[in-house]
């Protein structure tokens, strides 16, 4: 099974509950051999992800402004997540 995860919440300096929940799910699914994880990150400013993230799966980074991407997704104008990660 392939699992695509939007990990933009992990780029913040201080994590919220959403970031902690996302991180715990990533670690949990890494235990299973039949799960392939692909992580999508987007940062126009170049914010950093946790260094150990790449040990859990493939990281795909894009460089668009997050506010523009969020608005475009809400208006269904942006490519879907599978197109953004390039079916990695």
C-alpha positions in Angstrom: 0.0 0.0 0.0 1.3 3.5 -0.8 0.6 6.3 1.6 1.0 10.0 0.7 1.3 12.3 3.6 1.2 16.1 3.6 3.9 16.9 6.1 3.9 20.7 5.9 2.7 20.9 9.5 6.1 19.4 10.5 8.0 22.4 9.2 6.9 24.7 12.0 9.4 25.5 14.8 6.8 24.6 17.5 4.6 21.6 16.8 0.8 21.7 17.4 -1.4 18.7 18.0 -1.8 18.1 14.3 2.0 17.9 13.8 2.4 15.5 16.7 -0.4 13.3 15.4 1.1 13.3 11.9 4.6 12.4 13.3 3.2 9.6 15.4 1.2 8.2 12.4 4.4 8.3 10.3 6.3 6.3 12.9 3.5 3.8 13.3 3.0 3.1 9.6 6.8 2.7 9.2 6.5 -0.6 11.2 4.7 -2.3 8.3 6.7 -3.7 5.4 3.8 -3.5 3.0 3.3 0.3 3.5 5.4 2.7 1.3 5.2 6.3 2.6 5.8 9.3 0.4 5.9 12.7 2.2 4.9 15.9 0.5 6.4 19.1 1.7 6.1 22.6 0.3 8.0 25.7 1.5 8.6 28.9 -0.4 10.8 30.1 2.5 12.8 26.9 2.8 11.6 25.8 6.3 13.2 22.6 7.5 11.6 19.2 8.1 12.8 16.8 10.8 16.1 15.2 9.7 14.9 11.7 10.5 11.9 12.0 8.2 13.7 10.6 5.2 14.3 7.3 7.1 10.6 6.6 7.0 10.0 7.2 3.3 10.6 9.4 0.3 10.4 13.1 0.7 9.1 15.2 -2.2 9.6 19.0 -1.7 8.1 21.8 -3.8 8.6 25.5 -3.5 5.3 27.3 -3.7 3.8 29.7 -1.2 1.6 27.7 1.1 -1.2 30.2 1.2 -1.4 30.1 -2.6 -1.5 26.3 -2.6 -4.1 26.1 0.2 -6.4 28.6 -1.7 -5.9 26.7 -5.0 -6.8 23.4 -3.4 -9.9 24.8 -1.8 -11.0 26.1 -5.3 -10.0 22.8 -7.0 -7.5 24.7 -9.2 -4.3 22.9 -8.0 -3.0 19.6 -9.1 -3.9 16.7 -6.9 -1.4 15.4 -4.4 -0.5 12.4 -6.5 0.4 14.7 -9.4 2.5 16.9 -7.1 4.5 14.0 -5.8 4.9 12.6 -9.3 3.6 9.2 -8.3 7.0 8.7 -6.7 
